[in-house]
Amino acid sequence: MSNETATLSPFRVKFHPGFDALVGYHRIQRVPETEKKGRRHSSFVFVTLSGAKPSVLVDLSGVVKTNYKSSGAGGQHRNKTMTGVRLQHPSGLIVTNADTRSEKDNSEKAYAELRRRLVEDQQSKLHESARTAKNAQMSAESWTWTEWRDEVVERSTGRRAKMSRLLKGKGFESFN
């Protein structure tokens, strides 16, 4: 069993306005030219549509930055100066950093960590919504493409179309 992914550019999907109606499982039945006994071969394909991956934007407006006295190795300079940095995002996410004796370095590290966590959080939400959409499509219709009869049958409704027309990009409207 192989797993292949094909990506269509947006103009290609618009070229076939009914392409979204073909989401679901497809069984392709054919008799290969090399088959001497006329046996039928079946293949299965699952078609799903997904949009382009949205870019993740990080909004750092509203971040509250506070400095504090850090502790640990570094002596009196570190214990008496406000070099630790605490960032609180409006979403409630809090990041602290007191790795170095420099407030500037700690601030840069804290902002980098805050950005990383926000991007990770947004990507996980996008991934979850994409997975939910794909699962909804998995419960979609199923079709049988029969080469020797030149027909495509939607199994749930019994609608039929000529396979040769669909392969030429015509007749998609019959499945809408």
N, C-alpha and C positions, 0 to 999 in steps of 0.2 A: 504494500500500500504506500502510495506517495502522497505528499502534501505539498501542493503548489499554490502560489499566490500570484494573481495577476492584478496589475494596477492600471486603471483606465484614467486618462486625463479628464478633467472636467468637461472639455468640449465634446469628448467622445460620449459621455453619459447624456449630454444634451442632444446629441445626434440621434440617440435612440430614446425618445421620450417615454416609452413604456418599459424601459429596461428595469425600473424599480419593481415592476409587476412580476419579474422573474426571480425574485429573491426566494430562496428555499432549496430543497433537495431536488436533484435532477438525476434520473436514471437514463443512461444512453445505451440503447441496444443497437448492435450492428453486426453484420457478417463481414469480416475482413476479406479482402481480395485473396489473401493467402490461405484462407480456410477452404480446404478441398471437400470436406464433408458437409458444408453448409451450416455448421453450428453457430449459434448466436453468442456474441460476447456482450457482457454488460459492464458498464463503468458507472460510478457514482460521483457526483459533483455537488458541492454545496456552494451556492452563490449568496454573497452578502454584500451590502453596500455600506460604505462608511465615508464620511467626509474627510477632508484634508485635516491633518493634525493641527489643532489650533496652537498658536504660540502662547507661551505662558508669560504673563506680565506680572511683575512684582511691584506692589504699591507700598512704598516705605513712608508715605505721608501719615502723620499721626503717631509715628514711633516716638516714645518717650525715652530719652536717654538720661540716665543718672550715673554719677560716679560715686565710688565708695572706696574706703581704705582696704586694700587687699592685705592678705596675711601670707606667711610662709617665708621661704628663703628670700633673701634680698636685703635684709637688715633694716636699719632705721629709715632709710629712704622709702622703702616700699610700705612700711607700716605707718608712716606719718603723712604720706601724700595720697591724694585721691586718684589712683591709677586704675583701679578696677572699673569696668564698664558693665552696666546692666541696661539692656534694651527691652522695652515692652511694646509689642505690636498691638494695635487696636483689637485684633482677633483674640488676644489673651496670651499669645506666645511670648515667653520670656527667655532671653538669651543673656548669659553673663560670660565675661572673660576677664581674667586677671593673670594671664600667663606670663606677661613680661612686666618690666618696671616702667614701661612707656605707656602713657594713657592713649597716645595716638595709635600705637601698634595694637593695643587691646581693643580700641574702638574699631579699627579696620577688620580685625579678626571677628569681632562680635557681629558687625554688619554682614560680613561674608557668610557667617554661620546662619544668621537670620534669613538672608536671601536663599541660601541652600534649603533651609527647612520650609520656607514658604513655597518655593518651586516644587519641592518634593510633595508637599501637601496638595497643591493644585494639580500636579500630575496624577496623583493617586485618585483624586476626585474625577478627573477627566477619564482615567482608565476605567473607573467603576461605571461611569455613565456609558462609555463605549461598550463595556461588557454587557450592561443591561440591554442596550440597543441590539447587540448581536444576539443575545439570548432570545429577544423578542422575535428576531428574524429567523432563528432556528426553529421556531414553532410555526413557521410560515408554510406555504403550500408546497406540494411536490409535483413534479412533472415526469413524464416518460417520453423520451425522444426515440422514435422508432425509425431507423434509417430505411429499411426495405419497404415501409408503408408511406414514407415521406410525411410523417405526421408527428405532432407534439400534442400530448394530452395532459391537461391539468387534472390531477387525480381527484381532488376534492369536489370539483364542479363538473367535470366531464367535458369542459371546453376544449375544442380542438383547433389546431392551426396547421398549415403546411410548413414542414420543417425547412424546405428550400427557401421559402419566403422569409422566414425568421433569420436564417443564416445570411441573407442578403440585406438584413436590416429593415425589412418590411413586415407588417402584420403584428407588430407589438401592441397596437391599439386593441386587438381582439382580446388581450389579457387584462385590460384595465377595467 
